[in-house]
Amino acid sequence: MNTTAAPTPVPVRDLLPAIVAAAAMLVLLYLVQFDQGAVSQTGSFLHELVHDARHLLGVPCH
Ligand SMILES: [Zn+2]
């Protein structure tokens, strides 16, 4: 007797919130770790705003 259940396919529509959340987290990680104002057009504002987070994460800064 086979007791192994067949895997149930997950519709892509059900994965959409996770995909959007992952993309948002990648953007946030970029802004915290690498943005120097050239992409975000905020000058040094964003850099200074997340400066302590950069150091907390060990990102090379200054
Ligand atoms: Zn720094």
PDB file of the backbone (N, CA, C, O) and the ligand in Angstrom, with CONECT records:
HET     ZN  A 101       1
ATOM      1  N   MET A   1       0.843  -1.188   0.000  1.00  0.00           N
ATOM      2  CA  MET A   1       0.000   0.000   0.000  1.00  0.00           C
ATOM      3  C   MET A   1       0.881   1.242   0.000  1.00  0.00           C
ATOM      4  O   MET A   1       1.797   1.362   0.814  1.00  0.00           O
ATOM      5  N   ASN A   2       0.600   2.168  -0.919  1.00  0.00           N
ATOM      6  CA  ASN A   2       1.364   3.415  -1.021  1.00  0.00           C
ATOM      7  C   ASN A   2       0.709   4.491  -0.159  1.00  0.00           C
ATOM      8  O   ASN A   2      -0.422   4.901  -0.420  1.00  0.00           O
ATOM      9  N   THR A   3       1.429   4.947   0.871  1.00  0.00           N
ATOM     10  CA  THR A   3       0.870   5.972   1.765  1.00  0.00           C
ATOM     11  C   THR A   3       1.426   7.360   1.479  1.00  0.00           C
ATOM     12  O   THR A   3       1.096   8.326   2.167  1.00  0.00           O
ATOM     13  N   THR A   4       2.274   7.449   0.456  1.00  0.00           N
ATOM     14  CA  THR A   4       2.862   8.747   0.127  1.00  0.00           C
ATOM     15  C   THR A   4       1.851   9.582  -0.649  1.00  0.00           C
ATOM     16  O   THR A   4       1.355   9.168  -1.697  1.00  0.00           O
ATOM     17  N   ALA A   5       1.554  10.773  -0.113  1.00  0.00           N
ATOM     18  CA  ALA A   5       0.619  11.670  -0.785  1.00  0.00           C
ATOM     19  C   ALA A   5       1.320  12.377  -1.935  1.00  0.00           C
ATOM     20  O   ALA A   5       2.485  12.762  -1.833  1.00  0.00           O
ATOM     21  N   ALA A   6       0.596  12.539  -3.015  1.00  0.00           N
ATOM     22  CA  ALA A   6       1.157  13.261  -4.154  1.00  0.00           C
ATOM     23  C   ALA A   6       1.268  14.742  -3.808  1.00  0.00           C
ATOM     24  O   ALA A   6       0.370  15.299  -3.174  1.00  0.00           O
ATOM     25  N   PRO A   7       2.354  15.381  -4.215  1.00  0.00           N
ATOM     26  CA  PRO A   7       2.493  16.817  -3.942  1.00  0.00           C
ATOM     27  C   PRO A   7       1.419  17.623  -4.656  1.00  0.00           C
ATOM     28  O   PRO A   7       1.069  17.348  -5.804  1.00  0.00           O
ATOM     29  N   THR A   8       0.908  18.617  -3.956  1.00  0.00           N
ATOM     30  CA  THR A   8      -0.133  19.465  -4.519  1.00  0.00           C
ATOM     31  C   THR A   8       0.514  20.689  -5.163  1.00  0.00           C
ATOM     32  O   THR A   8       1.274  21.400  -4.505  1.00  0.00           O
ATOM     33  N   PRO A   9       0.225  20.945  -6.432  1.00  0.00           N
ATOM     34  CA  PRO A   9       0.796  22.137  -7.053  1.00  0.00           C
ATOM     35  C   PRO A   9       0.258  23.420  -6.422  1.00  0.00           C
ATOM     36  O   PRO A   9      -0.922  23.512  -6.085  1.00  0.00           O
ATOM     37  N   VAL A  10       1.132  24.398  -6.269  1.00  0.00           N
ATOM     38  CA  VAL A  10       0.740  25.688  -5.705  1.00  0.00           C
ATOM     39  C   VAL A  10       0.569  26.668  -6.849  1.00  0.00           C
ATOM     40  O   VAL A  10       1.506  26.893  -7.614  1.00  0.00           O
ATOM     41  N   PRO A  11      -0.618  27.258  -6.981  1.00  0.00           N
ATOM     42  CA  PRO A  11      -0.824  28.246  -8.048  1.00  0.00           C
ATOM     43  C   PRO A  11       0.077  29.467  -7.856  1.00  0.00           C
ATOM     44  O   PRO A  11       0.305  29.909  -6.730  1.00  0.00           O
ATOM     45  N   VAL A  12       0.580  29.999  -8.948  1.00  0.00           N
ATOM     46  CA  VAL A  12       1.456  31.177  -8.879  1.00  0.00           C
ATOM     47  C   VAL A  12       0.736  32.342  -8.214  1.00  0.00           C
ATOM     48  O   VAL A  12       1.353  33.150  -7.520  1.00  0.00           O
ATOM     49  N   ARG A  13      -0.585  32.423  -8.432  1.00  0.00           N
ATOM     50  CA  ARG A  13      -1.378  33.499  -7.823  1.00  0.00           C
ATOM     51  C   ARG A  13      -1.253  33.485  -6.304  1.00  0.00           C
ATOM     52  O   ARG A  13      -1.257  34.542  -5.672  1.00  0.00           O
ATOM     53  N   ASP A  14      -1.140  32.294  -5.713  1.00  0.00           N
ATOM     54  CA  ASP A  14      -1.008  32.206  -4.259  1.00  0.00           C
ATOM     55  C   ASP A  14       0.380  32.626  -3.788  1.00  0.00           C
ATOM     56  O   ASP A  14       0.570  32.976  -2.623  1.00  0.00           O
ATOM     57  N   LEU A  15       1.341  32.589  -4.695  1.00  0.00           N
ATOM     58  CA  LEU A  15       2.704  32.968  -4.325  1.00  0.00           C
ATOM     59  C   LEU A  15       2.962  34.456  -4.527  1.00  0.00           C
ATOM     60  O   LEU A  15       4.004  34.966  -4.115  1.00  0.00           O
ATOM     61  N   LEU A  16       2.029  35.148  -5.152  1.00  0.00           N
ATOM     62  CA  LEU A  16       2.251  36.554  -5.493  1.00  0.00           C
ATOM     63  C   LEU A  16       2.590  37.428  -4.287  1.00  0.00           C
ATOM     64  O   LEU A  16       3.512  38.238  -4.384  1.00  0.00           O
ATOM     65  N   PRO A  17       1.891  37.305  -3.153  1.00  0.00           N
ATOM     66  CA  PRO A  17       2.280  38.142  -1.998  1.00  0.00           C
ATOM     67  C   PRO A  17       3.710  37.886  -1.545  1.00  0.00           C
ATOM     68  O   PRO A  17       4.409  38.826  -1.167  1.00  0.00           O
ATOM     69  N   ALA A  18       4.149  36.659  -1.575  1.00  0.00           N
ATOM     70  CA  ALA A  18       5.525  36.347  -1.178  1.00  0.00           C
ATOM     71  C   ALA A  18       6.510  36.915  -2.173  1.00  0.00           C
ATOM     72  O   ALA A  18       7.576  37.391  -1.781  1.00  0.00           O
ATOM     73  N   ILE A  19       6.178  36.877  -3.454  1.00  0.00           N
ATOM     74  CA  ILE A  19       7.063  37.425  -4.486  1.00  0.00           C
ATOM     75  C   ILE A  19       7.174  38.940  -4.335  1.00  0.00           C
ATOM     76  O   ILE A  19       8.266  39.501  -4.423  1.00  0.00           O
ATOM     77  N   VAL A  20       6.036  39.597  -4.107  1.00  0.00           N
ATOM     78  CA  VAL A  20       6.047  41.050  -3.924  1.00  0.00           C
ATOM     79  C   VAL A  20       6.828  41.422  -2.671  1.00  0.00           C
ATOM     80  O   VAL A  20       7.595  42.384  -2.680  1.00  0.00           O
ATOM     81  N   ALA A  21       6.639  40.665  -1.591  1.00  0.00           N
ATOM     82  CA  ALA A  21       7.366  40.948  -0.350  1.00  0.00           C
ATOM     83  C   ALA A  21       8.860  40.755  -0.542  1.00  0.00           C
ATOM     84  O   ALA A  21       9.653  41.552  -0.042  1.00  0.00           O
ATOM     85  N   ALA A  22       9.256  39.714  -1.256  1.00  0.00           N
ATOM     86  CA  ALA A  22      10.675  39.469  -1.500  1.00  0.00           C
ATOM     87  C   ALA A  22      11.278  40.593  -2.334  1.00  0.00           C
ATOM     88  O   ALA A  22      12.392  41.041  -2.061  1.00  0.00           O
ATOM     89  N   ALA A  23      10.548  41.051  -3.347  1.00  0.00           N
ATOM     90  CA  ALA A  23      11.042  42.150  -4.175  1.00  0.00           C
ATOM     91  C   ALA A  23      11.175  43.426  -3.342  1.00  0.00           C
ATOM     92  O   ALA A  23      12.153  44.161  -3.479  1.00  0.00           O
ATOM     93  N   ALA A  24      10.191  43.686  -2.480  1.00  0.00           N
ATOM     94  CA  ALA A  24      10.260  44.881  -1.631  1.00  0.00           C
ATOM     95  C   ALA A  24      11.444  44.804  -0.678  1.00  0.00           C
ATOM     96  O   ALA A  24      12.108  45.812  -0.435  1.00  0.00           O
ATOM     97  N   MET A  25      11.714  43.629  -0.140  1.00  0.00           N
ATOM     98  CA  MET A  25      12.846  43.470   0.765  1.00  0.00           C
ATOM     99  C   MET A  25      14.164  43.666   0.028  1.00  0.00           C
ATOM    100  O   MET A  25      15.108  44.226   0.586  1.00  0.00           O
ATOM    101  N   LEU A  26      14.238  43.213  -1.218  1.00  0.00           N
ATOM    102  CA  LEU A  26      15.458  43.421  -1.998  1.00  0.00           C
ATOM    103  C   LEU A  26      15.687  44.904  -2.261  1.00  0.00           C
ATOM    104  O   LEU A  26      16.817  45.387  -2.188  1.00  0.00           O
ATOM    105  N   VAL A  27      14.608  45.623  -2.566  1.00  0.00           N
ATOM    106  CA  VAL A  27      14.736  47.068  -2.783  1.00  0.00           C
ATOM    107  C   VAL A  27      15.185  47.742  -1.491  1.00  0.00           C
ATOM    108  O   VAL A  27      16.057  48.611  -1.508  1.00  0.00           O
ATOM    109  N   LEU A  28      14.587  47.339  -0.372  1.00  0.00           N
ATOM    110  CA  LEU A  28      14.960  47.919   0.914  1.00  0.00           C
ATOM    111  C   LEU A  28      16.421  47.612   1.247  1.00  0.00           C
ATOM    112  O   LEU A  28      17.147  48.489   1.715  1.00  0.00           O
ATOM    113  N   LEU A  29      16.846  46.392   1.012  1.00  0.00           N
ATOM    114  CA  LEU A  29      18.244  46.034   1.251  1.00  0.00           C
ATOM    115  C   LEU A  29      19.174  46.864   0.382  1.00  0.00           C
ATOM    116  O   LEU A  29      20.228  47.311   0.833  1.00  0.00           O
ATOM    117  N   TYR A  30      18.773  47.068  -0.873  1.00  0.00           N
ATOM    118  CA  TYR A  30      19.600  47.901  -1.751  1.00  0.00           C
ATOM    119  C   TYR A  30      19.710  49.315  -1.194  1.00  0.00           C
ATOM    120  O   TYR A  30      20.803  49.876  -1.113  1.00  0.00           O
ATOM    121  N   LEU A  31      18.562  49.890  -0.810  1.00  0.00           N
ATOM    122  CA  LEU A  31      18.561  51.271  -0.341  1.00  0.00           C
ATOM    123  C   LEU A  31      19.387  51.428   0.927  1.00  0.00           C
ATOM    124  O   LEU A  31      20.070  52.438   1.103  1.00  0.00           O
ATOM    125  N   VAL A  32      19.330  50.429   1.816  1.00  0.00           N
ATOM    126  CA  VAL A  32      20.084  50.527   3.067  1.00  0.00           C
ATOM    127  C   VAL A  32      21.573  50.298   2.820  1.00  0.00           C
ATOM    128  O   VAL A  32      22.410  50.989   3.401  1.00  0.00           O
ATOM    129  N   GLN A  33      21.907  49.343   1.970  1.00  0.00           N
ATOM    130  CA  GLN A  33      23.302  48.929   1.881  1.00  0.00           C
ATOM    131  C   GLN A  33      24.097  49.643   0.798  1.00  0.00           C
ATOM    132  O   GLN A  33      25.284  49.907   0.991  1.00  0.00           O
ATOM    133  N   PHE A  34      23.486  49.959  -0.323  1.00  0.00           N
ATOM    134  CA  PHE A  34      24.295  50.400  -1.454  1.00  0.00           C
ATOM    135  C   PHE A  34      23.962  51.790  -1.976  1.00  0.00           C
ATOM    136  O   PHE A  34      24.790  52.417  -2.636  1.00  0.00           O
ATOM    137  N   ASP A  35      22.767  52.274  -1.689  1.00  0.00           N
ATOM    138  CA  ASP A  35      22.387  53.545  -2.286  1.00  0.00           C
ATOM    139  C   ASP A  35      23.201  54.688  -1.703  1.00  0.00           C
ATOM    140  O   ASP A  35      23.344  54.807  -0.486  1.00  0.00           O
ATOM    141  N   GLN A  36      23.727  55.519  -2.576  1.00  0.00           N
ATOM    142  CA  GLN A  36      24.486  56.693  -2.142  1.00  0.00           C
ATOM    143  C   GLN A  36      23.807  57.957  -2.642  1.00  0.00           C
ATOM    144  O   GLN A  36      24.427  59.021  -2.666  1.00  0.00           O
ATOM    145  N   GLY A  37      22.543  57.861  -3.041  1.00  0.00           N
ATOM    146  CA  GLY A  37      21.802  59.021  -3.489  1.00  0.00           C
ATOM    147  C   GLY A  37      21.655  59.111  -4.996  1.00  0.00           C
ATOM    148  O   GLY A  37      20.840  59.886  -5.496  1.00  0.00           O
ATOM    149  N   ALA A  38      22.440  58.322  -5.727  1.00  0.00           N
ATOM    150  CA  ALA A  38      22.384  58.401  -7.182  1.00  0.00           C
ATOM    151  C   ALA A  38      21.097  57.791  -7.723  1.00  0.00           C
ATOM    152  O   ALA A  38      20.518  58.311  -8.677  1.00  0.00           O
ATOM    153  N   VAL A  39      20.647  56.696  -7.124  1.00  0.00           N
ATOM    154  CA  VAL A  39      19.425  56.040  -7.595  1.00  0.00           C
ATOM    155  C   VAL A  39      18.203  56.643  -6.919  1.00  0.00           C
ATOM    156  O   VAL A  39      17.196  56.904  -7.577  1.00  0.00           O
ATOM    157  N   SER A  40      18.279  56.865  -5.629  1.00  0.00           N
ATOM    158  CA  SER A  40      17.109  57.356  -4.902  1.00  0.00           C
ATOM    159  C   SER A  40      16.915  58.858  -5.076  1.00  0.00           C
ATOM    160  O   SER A  40      15.858  59.383  -4.728  1.00  0.00           O
ATOM    161  N   GLN A  41      17.919  59.563  -5.610  1.00  0.00           N
ATOM    162  CA  GLN A  41      17.839  61.021  -5.819  1.00  0.00           C
ATOM    163  C   GLN A  41      17.557  61.758  -4.516  1.00  0.00           C
ATOM    164  O   GLN A  41      16.850  62.766  -4.520  1.00  0.00           O
ATOM    165  N   THR A  42      18.100  61.269  -3.396  1.00  0.00           N
ATOM    166  CA  THR A  42      17.884  61.938  -2.119  1.00  0.00           C
ATOM    167  C   THR A  42      19.158  62.579  -1.597  1.00  0.00           C
ATOM    168  O   THR A  42      19.217  62.994  -0.440  1.00  0.00           O
ATOM    169  N   GLY A  43      20.181  62.661  -2.446  1.00  0.00           N
ATOM    170  CA  GLY A  43      21.440  63.206  -1.955  1.00  0.00           C
ATOM    171  C   GLY A  43      21.991  62.310  -0.870  1.00  0.00           C
ATOM    172  O   GLY A  43      22.010  61.089  -1.022  1.00  0.00           O
ATOM    173  N   SER A  44      22.441  62.902   0.227  1.00  0.00           N
ATOM    174  CA  SER A  44      22.984  62.097   1.327  1.00  0.00           C
ATOM    175  C   SER A  44      21.930  61.821   2.390  1.00  0.00           C
ATOM    176  O   SER A  44      22.232  61.213   3.417  1.00  0.00           O
ATOM    177  N   PHE A  45      20.692  62.262   2.153  1.00  0.00           N
ATOM    178  CA  PHE A  45      19.657  62.109   3.183  1.00  0.00           C
ATOM    179  C   PHE A  45      19.431  60.647   3.548  1.00  0.00           C
ATOM    180  O   PHE A  45      19.474  60.284   4.724  1.00  0.00           O
ATOM    181  N   LEU A  46      19.189  59.805   2.540  1.00  0.00           N
ATOM    182  CA  LEU A  46      18.899  58.400   2.817  1.00  0.00           C
ATOM    183  C   LEU A  46      20.109  57.718   3.443  1.00  0.00           C
ATOM    184  O   LEU A  46      19.976  56.906   4.358  1.00  0.00           O
ATOM    185  N   HIS A  47      21.283  58.059   2.941  1.00  0.00           N
ATOM    186  CA  HIS A  47      22.511  57.470   3.489  1.00  0.00           C
ATOM    187  C   HIS A  47      22.631  57.784   4.978  1.00  0.00           C
ATOM    188  O   HIS A  47      22.920  56.898   5.783  1.00  0.00           O
ATOM    189  N   GLU A  48      22.412  59.033   5.334  1.00  0.00           N
ATOM    190  CA  GLU A  48      22.528  59.426   6.739  1.00  0.00           C
ATOM    191  C   GLU A  48      21.394  58.832   7.563  1.00  0.00           C
ATOM    192  O   GLU A  48      21.586  58.491   8.730  1.00  0.00           O
ATOM    193  N   LEU A  49      20.213  58.707   6.962  1.00  0.00           N
ATOM    194  CA  LEU A  49      19.058  58.164   7.686  1.00  0.00           C
ATOM    195  C   LEU A  49      19.294  56.716   8.106  1.00  0.00           C
ATOM    196  O   LEU A  49      18.920  56.319   9.210  1.00  0.00           O
ATOM    197  N   VAL A  50      19.907  55.935   7.238  1.00  0.00           N
ATOM    198  CA  VAL A  50      20.091  54.512   7.526  1.00  0.00           C
ATOM    199  C   VAL A  50      21.542  54.205   7.896  1.00  0.00           C
ATOM    200  O   VAL A  50      21.980  53.057   7.827  1.00  0.00           O
ATOM    201  N   HIS A  51      22.277  55.238   8.285  1.00  0.00           N
ATOM    202  CA  HIS A  51      23.710  55.062   8.527  1.00  0.00           C
ATOM    203  C   HIS A  51      23.992  54.033   9.618  1.00  0.00           C
ATOM    204  O   HIS A  51      24.860  53.176   9.446  1.00  0.00           O
ATOM    205  N   ASP A  52      23.279  54.105  10.727  1.00  0.00           N
ATOM    206  CA  ASP A  52      23.518  53.152  11.814  1.00  0.00           C
ATOM    207  C   ASP A  52      23.154  51.738  11.387  1.00  0.00           C
ATOM    208  O   ASP A  52      23.801  50.780  11.809  1.00  0.00           O
ATOM    209  N   ALA A  53      22.135  51.596  10.564  1.00  0.00           N
ATOM    210  CA  ALA A  53      21.753  50.269  10.071  1.00  0.00           C
ATOM    211  C   ALA A  53      22.853  49.707   9.189  1.00  0.00           C
ATOM    212  O   ALA A  53      23.131  48.508   9.232  1.00  0.00           O
ATOM    213  N   ARG A  54      23.482  50.556   8.391  1.00  0.00           N
ATOM    214  CA  ARG A  54      24.600  50.099   7.558  1.00  0.00           C
ATOM    215  C   ARG A  54      25.702  49.511   8.425  1.00  0.00           C
ATOM    216  O   ARG A  54      26.223  48.435   8.132  1.00  0.00           O
ATOM    217  N   HIS A  55      26.055  50.216   9.490  1.00  0.00           N
ATOM    218  CA  HIS A  55      27.131  49.740  10.359  1.00  0.00           C
ATOM    219  C   HIS A  55      26.702  48.487  11.114  1.00  0.00           C
ATOM    220  O   HIS A  55      27.502  47.578  11.334  1.00  0.00           O
ATOM    221  N   LEU A  56      25.437  48.450  11.507  1.00  0.00           N
ATOM    222  CA  LEU A  56      24.919  47.273  12.217  1.00  0.00           C
ATOM    223  C   LEU A  56      25.029  46.023  11.343  1.00  0.00           C
ATOM    224  O   LEU A  56      25.309  44.933  11.842  1.00  0.00           O
ATOM    225  N   LEU A  57      24.807  46.188  10.038  1.00  0.00           N
ATOM    226  CA  LEU A  57      24.874  45.067   9.118  1.00  0.00           C
ATOM    227  C   LEU A  57      26.303  44.785   8.652  1.00  0.00           C
ATOM    228  O   LEU A  57      26.540  43.804   7.947  1.00  0.00           O
ATOM    229  N   GLY A  58      27.242  45.624   9.035  1.00  0.00           N
ATOM    230  CA  GLY A  58      28.633  45.404   8.658  1.00  0.00           C
ATOM    231  C   GLY A  58      28.942  45.820   7.238  1.00  0.00           C
ATOM    232  O   GLY A  58      29.906  45.343   6.639  1.00  0.00           O
ATOM    233  N   VAL A  59      28.129  46.707   6.697  1.00  0.00           N
ATOM    234  CA  VAL A  59      28.367  47.170   5.328  1.00  0.00           C
ATOM    235  C   VAL A  59      29.504  48.191   5.355  1.00  0.00           C
ATOM    236  O   VAL A  59      29.483  49.118   6.165  1.00  0.00           O
ATOM    237  N   PRO A  60      30.496  48.030   4.479  1.00  0.00           N
ATOM    238  CA  PRO A  60      31.565  49.013   4.427  1.00  0.00           C
ATOM    239  C   PRO A  60      30.998  50.402   4.141  1.00  0.00           C
ATOM    240  O   PRO A  60      30.190  50.577   3.229  1.00  0.00           O
ATOM    241  N   CYS A  61      31.423  51.369   4.916  1.00  0.00           N
ATOM    242  CA  CYS A  61      30.804  52.690   4.796  1.00  0.00           C
ATOM    243  C   CYS A  61      31.862  53.776   4.694  1.00  0.00           C
ATOM    244  O   CYS A  61      31.972  54.442   3.664  1.00  0.00           O
ATOM    245  N   HIS A  62      32.635  53.958   5.744  1.00  0.00           N
ATOM    246  CA  HIS A  62      33.654  55.016   5.734  1.00  0.00           C
ATOM    247  C   HIS A  62      34.809  54.620   6.619  1.00  0.00           C
ATOM    248  O   HIS A  62      35.774  55.374   6.749  1.00  0.00           O
TER     249      HIS A  62
HETATM  250 ZN    ZN A 101      29.476  54.949   8.263  1.00  0.00          ZN2+
END
